[in-house]
Amino acid sequence: MDLTLIQKLFEKEPKYRFKQIKKAIFQDLIQDWQEAAALPLSLRNKLNKEFSIKIFAKAFVSKDKKTIKAIIVLKDGFKIETVLMRHKDKRNTVCVSSQVGCPLKCLFCVTGKMGFKRNLDAWEIIEQVLFFARYLKKDKEKITNIVFMGMGEPFLNYQNVIKAIKILNDKEGFSLGARHFSISTVGIIEGIENLIKEKLQINLAISLHAPNDELRLKLMPINEKYPLKKILNATENYVKRVGRRVMFEYIMIKDLNDFEEHAKQLAKMIKKPLYFVNLIPCNPNGIFKPSSSLKIKKFKEILEKQGINVTQRYNFGKDIQGACGQLVVKES
C-alpha cells in the first residue's frame, strides 16, 4: 500500500475522492476497500485488486493484557515485530520498527543478532501503526503515542521514518500530533542535525547506556564512530535550536554499568536543564542480567541528589519477548 501510487490512480477523479481515501484508511480504519461505502463499487473493486490494504500479521498477548506483540509479514517475505503497550491512564503506545534487523550489534539487544536485512519503506512503518489502530478500534480506543524504539536504528533510515511521521501527522489522515512521536537513536549525529531542520516537535531519545567511552564501546560498537563527546555536542545544539527536552536511555545491567561511580559520572555528564534519564532494567538475553531493584534504586537516588530528572521504565511484555531489546524474528 502506498498513497502516492493510489493518488496517481485518482488523477482523473474529483479531488474529494482522495480525501475520502485517506479518511477510509486512517480514520475509519477499514481493512477491506469494500468497507469504504463512500466510494463507487467499481472503484472499490479496482482498489482491492491493485492496492490491497490487508496486513498479514500474527499477534501475541501478554498475560497481564497490557502488551500485544505483532509479527508482520512484509511483501517480500521478511518479518518484523512491533509492540502495543496499553497504559493504565488510557494511553496506547505503539513501538514501531524502522529496519528489518539491525546493523549496530549492541550486546544487550537481540535484534542485532539477526543482522541487517534492509530498511523499511514509509508504508511498512505505517502498516505497524494501522495494525494496532484497527486492533484498538473494537475497544473504542485510539493510539496516543508512537515511539521508534523497535527493530533497527531510525536515523539510518531517516527519510522513510520522517516521511511516515509526516503522513501519520497529516490532519486529513491519522492526525497524531508531532509531540506524540518519539525517535530513539544510538546517537547518529547526522540524524540529530537533520531533525533540527525539520522543525517538527518530535521527542528525541538518546540510547546512552554507559557514562564513559570505554564502557560504551564494549556495549555498543557504534561508539567508535560516534563517541560520547560528539553525541553530547550534537544533543546540546539540538536543545538550543529546538528547545525541547531530551531523554537519555540507560539500560541497567548487573555488575557492568550499575555502580555508584557510573551514576556519578552520568550525573556530571548530563546535568542540563532539559535533559532527563530513563532507567531501563535490562531484559535477560543470554549474556546480561538486570541490575537488582535495590541497585537501581540507589543509582536513581544518586542521580536525583545531583539534580538530574529521572524516571524508571516499566518493562512491558517480557513474557512474550516484546520488551526492550527482545525484538527478534528467528525466521525471516
QUIMO-V649981 format. One line per field, one symbol per residue. ss: DSSP state (H for helix, E for strand, - for the rest). phi: phi as a letter, one per 20 degrees, with the letter a starting at -180 (. if undefined). burial: b if it has 9 or more other ideal C-beta (glycine too) atoms within 8 Angstrom, else e. Layout:
ss = ???
phi = ???
burial = ???
This chain:
ss = --HHHHHHH-----HHHHHHHHHHHHH-----HHH-----HHHHHHHHHH------EEEEE-----EEEEEEE-----EEEEEEEE-----EEEE---EEE--------HHHHH-EEEE--HHHHHHHHHHHHHHHH-------EEEE-----HHHHHHHHHHHHHHHH--------HHHEEEEE---HHHHHHHHHH----EEEEE-----HHHHHHH-HHHH---HHHHHHHHHHHHHHH---EEEEEEEE------HHHHHHHHHH-----EEEEEEE--------E--HHHHHHHHHHHHH---EEEE-----HHH------------
phi = .bfffffffegeeggffffffffffedflfdbfffeffefgffffffffdcfdfdebcdcdffemeccdcddeefenfccdbcdddefemfcddededbembeelffecfgfffmdeafeegffffgfffgfffffgfeldcfdbccecefndgfecgffffffffffegfedfleggfedcddcfoffffffffgffldeeedcdfembebffffffecgfffecfgfffffffffgffedmdfcedecfedglccdegffffffgffdfcgddbddecgfegcnddcfffffffffgffffffenefccceeefmffdldegndfbdfcb
burial = eebeebbebbeebeeebbbbbbbbbbbebbeebebbeebeeebbbbbbeebebebebeebebeeebbbbbbbebeeebbbbbbbbbbeeeebbbbbbbbbbbbbebbbbbbbebebbebbebbbbbbbbbbbbbbbbeeeeebebbbbbbbbbbbbbbebbbbbbbbbbbeebbbbebeebbbbbbbbbebbbbbbeeebebbbbbbbbbbebebbbebbebbeebbbebbbebbbbbbeebebebbbbbbbbbeebbeeebbbbbbebbbeebbbbbbbbbbebeebebbeeebbebbbebbbebebebebbebbbbebbbbbbbbbbeeb
